Amino acid sequence: MRQPIDIDYVSKAIIGITSPVIGVVTSYQEQIEWHLRAASLLVGLLVGIMSLVSMVRKMRRR
């Protein structure tokens, strides 16, 4: 027969895993933010270029 899941043991395991992860994310927060800003800038530029190409193609068809 299978033993019931010990909620206390599971909660301690989850807290034990997430605590170091939160510490690492907090210590690298500035670098992560910089990468997210750069990525969003690149995505914005790509969308702008794609829109410009689409507009030029429509103008050439007419």
Long-range contacts (C-beta under 8 A, 24 or more apart in sequence): none
